[in-house]
């Protein structure tokens, strides 16, 4: 029987150590650091773009700038050469400058002409990620179906149990790699597959002290009411009584939302939720581009939490009011893949194509909640 202990906090997906990472404003903070390259498209009914520098603009700067940067990074180190700069061959992750016989070297010591073919680049990245099992495994895997995602997440859980066996951490205390596994599970797998992975994990007694770190705190919206008696909730988190909700398929609460698959221009997050039985050969639920026009898209939406003062400021501005309220029926949303999904899905999620959907229904989880169930149609 588990006993409740420490309220652990864990951190970033592929960082070198687990640090605390706040959920709210995650997309906004990342893109606020980027230089805005053009006008920010709003939703249908077009909001006027504000000038940079205001609190509202900094909080809501959209993510529709240029495509993803090269994963290998670029060399910007100084040098004596005065030659002009051009872009390196795709995939090299290096900047190159040349004038006559002079060629700038990257920080790794290679010149821009030491071109890596895709196979060499993949081998280098795997070698660099050897201490980060989740990242190394992702670089070696191709995740396009639910079955492939299931195998990947199962491997991460197995690795974390091995690490716990070696390190002997305190019960419920997080260790390196826990957040990487937890985010991958919540992002890639539909609820039914998360439930199956959870049930398999709980069959191992040595995994009981790791449930909180790998799956979060109960109640779990991915479990069914009949699963309530499998483990005592208070053993996972102090003060928790219920492992499940009273009804299956409950809209996820803010803390159980997981990671958003999509984000709109008001930084609201959307998690695509299958409403029919899925199989291991199906495409990932988050693969919205595989859906045809007029397809119905079932989602949970989460509005980022903000301070009361910031909410008041945004509500007073008609062009930014949507940032603090749920999308309304008839509203057209422009969405694209979130950064969190790009990190755990790989190449396919790295395009920044915009998808448009029209909201057909919206049901808040509660009168004061920050999540809701949304049905939309792809246009």
C-alpha positions in Angstrom: 0.0 0.0 0.0 1.4 3.4 -1.0 1.8 6.2 1.5 1.8 9.9 0.4 5.0 11.7 0.6 6.8 14.4 -1.1 5.2 16.9 -3.5 7.8 16.8 -6.2 8.3 19.2 -9.1 9.9 18.2 -12.3 11.1 20.0 -15.4 11.8 20.5 -19.1 11.4 17.9 -21.7 14.9 17.5 -23.1 17.0 19.5 -20.7 20.1 18.2 -19.1 18.5 18.2 -15.7 14.9 18.3 -14.5 14.0 21.9 -13.5 10.7 23.3 -12.6 8.7 24.5 -15.7 5.6 26.5 -15.3 2.7 25.4 -17.5 1.0 28.8 -18.1 2.4 31.1 -20.8 4.8 28.5 -22.1 4.1 29.2 -25.8 4.0 32.9 -25.2 7.4 33.2 -23.5 9.1 31.2 -26.2 7.8 33.2 -29.1 8.2 36.5 -27.3 12.0 35.9 -27.5 11.9 35.7 -31.3 12.0 38.6 -33.6 8.6 39.3 -35.2 9.0 38.9 -38.9 5.6 40.0 -40.2 2.0 40.8 -39.3 0.3 38.5 -36.9 -2.8 36.9 -38.3 -5.8 37.0 -36.0 -8.9 34.9 -35.9 -11.9 35.5 -38.2 -13.0 39.0 -37.8 -9.4 40.2 -37.7 -7.9 41.9 -34.7 -5.7 44.9 -35.3 -2.1 44.2 -34.6 -0.7 46.2 -31.7 2.7 47.9 -31.8 5.5 46.1 -30.0 6.3 47.0 -26.4 2.8 46.9 -24.8 2.1 44.4 -22.0 -0.8 42.9 -24.0 1.3 42.5 -27.2 4.2 40.9 -25.3 1.8 38.5 -23.6 -0.1 37.6 -26.8 2.6 37.7 -29.5 1.5 35.0 -31.9 3.7 32.2 -33.2 3.2 32.5 -36.9 6.8 33.7 -37.8 9.2 31.8 -40.0 9.6 28.0 -40.0 11.5 26.1 -37.4 15.2 26.7 -37.0 17.8 24.1 -37.9 18.2 21.7 -35.1 21.9 21.7 -35.3 22.1 25.5 -34.6 24.4 27.9 -36.4 27.8 29.3 -35.9 27.9 33.0 -35.4 31.4 33.3 -33.9 33.6 36.3 -34.9 36.5 36.2 -37.4 38.8 38.4 -39.4 37.1 37.6 -42.7 35.0 40.4 -44.2 33.3 38.2 -46.6 29.5 38.2 -47.0 27.4 35.4 -45.5 25.2 32.9 -47.1 23.1 30.0 -45.7 24.7 26.6 -45.3 23.4 23.6 -47.1 20.2 22.4 -45.6 20.6 20.3 -42.5 24.2 21.2 -41.8 23.3 23.4 -38.9 26.3 25.7 -39.7 26.8 29.2 -41.1 29.5 29.6 -43.7 31.4 32.6 -45.0 33.9 32.5 -47.8 36.2 35.0 -49.6 38.7 33.5 -52.0 40.4 30.7 -50.1 39.1 31.8 -46.7 36.4 29.6 -45.1 35.0 30.2 -41.6 35.0 27.2 -39.3 32.1 26.3 -37.0 32.5 25.9 -33.3 32.9 22.2 -33.8 36.0 22.8 -36.0 34.4 21.8 -39.3 34.2 24.1 -42.2 31.0 24.8 -44.0 32.2 22.6 -46.8 32.3 19.5 -44.5 28.7 18.7 -45.5 26.9 16.0 -43.6 24.6 13.8 -45.4 21.3 12.9 -43.6 22.7 9.6 -42.3 25.8 11.2 -40.9 23.8 13.9 -39.2 21.5 11.4 -37.6 24.4 9.4 -36.2 26.0 12.6 -34.8 22.8 13.6 -33.1 22.3 10.2 -31.6 25.8 10.3 -30.2 25.3 13.7 -28.8 22.1 12.6 -27.1 23.5 9.4 -25.7 23.0 10.5 -22.1 19.4 11.6 -22.8 17.6 8.4 -23.4 14.3 10.0 -24.4 15.9 12.2 -27.0 18.3 9.4 -28.3 15.3 7.0 -28.6 13.3 9.6 -30.5 16.2 10.2 -32.9 16.3 6.4 -33.6 12.5 6.0 -33.9 9.9 6.9 -36.4 6.7 7.9 -34.6 3.7 8.2 -37.0 1.2 5.7 -35.6 -0.3 5.1 -32.2 1.5 1.7 -32.0 4.9 3.4 -32.6 4.1 6.0 -30.0 3.1 3.3 -27.6 6.4 1.5 -28.0 8.3 4.7 -27.5 6.5 5.6 -24.3 6.8 2.0 -23.0 10.5 2.2 -23.5 10.7 5.5 -21.5 8.8 4.1 -18.6 11.0 1.0 -18.6 14.1 3.2 -18.6 12.8 5.3 -15.7 12.1 2.1 -13.6 15.7 1.0 -14.3 17.1 4.3 -13.2 15.0 4.3 -10.0 16.3 0.8 -9.3 19.9 2.1 -9.6 19.4 5.4 -7.8 17.0 4.3 -5.0 15.2 7.7 -4.7 12.6 8.5 -2.0 9.1 7.4 -2.7 7.4 9.8 -5.2 10.6 11.8 -5.5 11.3 12.7 -9.2 14.5 11.7 -10.9 16.1 12.8 -14.2 14.0 11.7 -17.1 10.7 11.5 -15.4 9.3 14.6 -16.9 10.6 13.6 -20.3 8.6 10.4 -20.1 5.5 12.0 -18.6 5.3 14.6 -21.3 5.8 12.1 -24.1 3.0 9.9 -22.6 0.6 12.8 -22.2 1.4 14.3 -25.6 1.5 11.3 -27.9 -0.9 8.8 -26.6 -4.7 8.9 -26.6 -6.4 8.4 -23.2 -7.2 4.8 -23.8 -3.6 4.0 -24.5 -2.4 6.0 -21.5 -4.8 3.9 -19.4 -3.4 0.6 -20.8 0.2 1.8 -20.1 -0.8 2.8 -16.6 -2.5 -0.5 -15.9 0.6 -2.5 -17.1 2.9 -0.3 -15.0 0.8 -0.8 -11.8 1.2 -4.6 -12.1 4.9 -4.1 -11.1 5.2 -3.5 -7.4 8.5 -1.7 -7.8 6.7 0.9 -10.1 4.2 2.0 -7.4 6.6 4.7 -5.9 7.1 6.0 -9.5 3.5 6.5 -10.5 3.3 10.2 -9.5 6.5 11.1 -11.3 5.4 9.3 -14.5 1.6 9.9 -14.7 1.0 12.9 -12.4 -1.4 13.1 -9.5 -4.9 11.6 -9.4 -7.8 11.7 -10.2 -6.8 10.6 -13.7 -9.2 11.4 -16.5 -7.8 8.6 -18.6 -9.0 6.0 -16.2 -12.5 4.6 -16.0 -14.7 4.6 -12.9 -14.2 0.8 -12.4 -10.4 1.4 -12.1 -10.9 3.4 -8.9 -9.7 0.6 -6.5 -6.5 -0.5 -8.1 -4.2 1.9 -6.1 -4.9 4.2 -3.1 -4.9 7.8 -4.4 -3.4 9.1 -1.1 -0.3 7.0 -1.6 0.4 8.9 -4.8 -0.4 12.4 -3.6 -1.3 13.5 0.0 -4.9 14.6 0.4 -6.1 12.9 -2.8 -9.1 10.5 -2.3 -10.2 9.5 -5.8 -8.2 7.7 -8.5 -10.9 8.4 -11.1 -13.7 10.7 -12.0 -17.4 9.6 -11.6 -17.8 9.4 -15.3 -15.6 8.2 -18.1 -14.5 10.6 -20.8 -14.6 13.6 -18.4 -13.0 16.8 -19.8 -9.5 17.1 -18.4 -8.9 19.5 -15.6 -6.2 22.1 -16.0 -3.6 20.0 -14.2 -4.6 16.8 -16.1 -4.7 18.5 -19.5 -1.3 17.2 -20.4 0.4 19.0 -23.3 -1.4 20.8 -26.0 -1.2 19.5 -29.5 -2.2 22.8 -31.1 -2.1 26.5 -30.2 -4.0 29.4 -31.7 -3.0 33.0 -32.2 -4.4 33.9 -28.7 -2.1 31.2 -27.2 -5.0 29.0 -26.2 -4.0 25.3 -26.2 -5.9 22.4 -27.8 -5.6 18.7 -27.2 -7.2 16.5 -29.8 -9.3 13.7 -28.2 -10.4 10.6 -30.2 -14.1 9.8 -29.6 -14.1 6.4 -31.3 -12.0 3.3 -30.6 -8.5 3.5 -31.9 -6.0 0.9 -33.0 -2.2 0.7 -33.0 -2.2 1.2 -36.8 -4.1 4.5 -36.7 -2.4 7.8 -37.2 -1.6 9.8 -34.0 -4.7 11.7 -32.8 -2.6 15.0 -33.0 -2.0 14.5 -36.7 -4.6 17.1 -37.8 -3.1 17.4 -41.3 -4.1 13.8 -42.0 -7.7 14.8 -41.6 -9.7 15.7 -44.7 -11.7 18.9 -45.2 -15.0 19.1 -43.3 -13.7 16.5 -40.8 -15.0 16.9 -37.2 -12.2 17.6 -34.7 -12.9 16.8 -31.0 -10.7 18.7 -28.6 -10.1 19.9 -25.1 -9.1 23.5 -24.9 -7.1 25.2 -22.1 -7.0 28.9 -21.5 -3.6 29.9 -20.0 -3.8 31.1 -16.4 -3.1 34.8 -15.9 -3.1 37.2 -13.0 -6.3 39.1 -12.2 -4.7 42.3 -13.2 -3.6 41.0 -16.6 -7.1 39.5 -17.2 -8.7 42.9 -16.6 -6.3 44.6 -19.0 -7.0 42.0 -21.7 -10.8 42.1 -21.2 -10.8 45.8 -21.7 -9.2 45.5 -25.1 -11.7 44.2 -27.6 -8.9 42.9 -29.9 -7.4 40.7 -27.2 -10.4 39.7 -25.2 -10.5 36.2 -26.8 -7.2 35.4 -25.0 -8.9 35.0 -21.7 -12.2 33.3 -22.8 -13.1 30.1 -24.4 -13.5 30.0 -28.2 -17.1 30.7 -29.1 -19.5 28.8 -31.4 -19.0 30.1 -35.0 -15.5 31.4 -34.3 -12.9 30.5 -36.9 -9.6 29.4 -35.3 -6.2 29.4 -37.0 -4.1 26.7 -35.3 -0.7 25.0 -35.7 1.4 22.4 -33.9 2.7 23.4 -30.5 6.4 23.5 -29.6 5.9 20.8 -27.0 4.5 18.5 -29.7 7.4 19.2 -32.1 9.8 18.2 -29.3 8.3 14.7 -28.9 6.9 14.0 -32.3 9.9 14.7 -34.6 10.1 15.8 -38.2 6.5 15.7 -39.2 5.5 18.2 -36.5 8.2 20.7 -37.4 6.2 22.3 -40.2 4.4 25.5 -39.4 1.4 25.1 -41.7 -1.6 26.9 -40.4 -4.9 24.9 -40.2 -8.3 26.6 -39.9 -11.2 25.1 -38.0 -14.6 26.5 -37.2 -16.0 25.9 -33.7 -19.4 24.1 -33.8 -19.9 23.5 -30.0 -18.2 24.4 -26.7 -18.9 23.0 -23.3 -16.9 24.3 -20.3 -15.8 21.7 -17.7 -17.2 23.8 -14.9 -18.5 27.4 -14.3 -15.1 28.5 -13.1 -12.8 26.1 -14.9 -10.1 26.9 -17.4 -10.8 23.9 -19.7 -13.6 23.0 -22.0 -14.7 20.5 -24.6 -14.8 21.8 -28.2 -16.1 20.3 -31.4 -14.8 22.0 -34.6 -14.9 21.3 -38.3 -11.8 21.6 -40.4 -12.0 24.0 -43.3 
